[in-house]
Amino acid sequence: MTTIEHVRNAALRLDESARAGLALELLLSLGDQETDVQTLEPAWAAEVERRSAAWRTGDSGADDAFESIQRLQDRLRAEFR
């Protein structure tokens, strides 16, 4: 499994709020692809901002992606020994 597949799988295990925050951060990292918050519907933009702020401050209850991947790898190693 590639690194991207590991990261995707870990991200999909995050709760909805954490996924929304992560999605926003990834979209905004694309630069001038017309993905900034101003292009989103106003109500969704407010929700995304709220979730993103909670994610950045650690109030979303989300796990670190790399820690999640490590836990999954440890479980898989234990299962297939």
GIFEN-V319021 format. One record per backbone hydrogen bond with DSSP energy under -0.5 kcal/mol. CO is the residue of the C=O (numbers start at 1). NH is the residue of the N-H. E is the energy in kcal/mol with one decimal. If there is no record, write none. Layout:
co,nh,e
CO,NH,E
CO,NH,E
This chain:
co,nh,e
2,6,-2.2
3,7,-2.8
4,8,-2.9
5,9,-2.6
6,10,-2.5
7,11,-2.8
8,12,-2.4
9,13,-0.8
10,13,-0.7
11,14,-1.4
15,19,-2.6
16,20,-2.3
17,21,-2.2
18,22,-2.5
19,23,-2.9
20,24,-2.3
21,25,-2.3
22,26,-2.5
23,27,-2.7
24,28,-2.9
25,29,-1.3
27,30,-1.6
28,31,-1.1
31,33,-0.8
31,35,-0.5
36,39,-2.0
37,40,-1.6
41,45,-3.0
42,46,-2.1
43,47,-1.9
44,48,-3.0
45,49,-2.5
46,50,-2.2
47,51,-2.6
48,52,-2.9
49,53,-2.5
50,54,-2.1
51,55,-2.4
52,56,-2.7
53,57,-2.1
54,58,-0.6
54,59,-2.0
54,60,-1.1
55,58,-0.7
58,61,-0.6
64,68,-2.4
65,69,-2.5
66,70,-2.3
67,71,-2.5
68,72,-2.3
69,73,-2.8
70,74,-2.6
71,75,-2.3
72,76,-2.6
73,77,-2.7
74,78,-2.3
75,79,-2.3
76,80,-2.1
78,81,-0.8
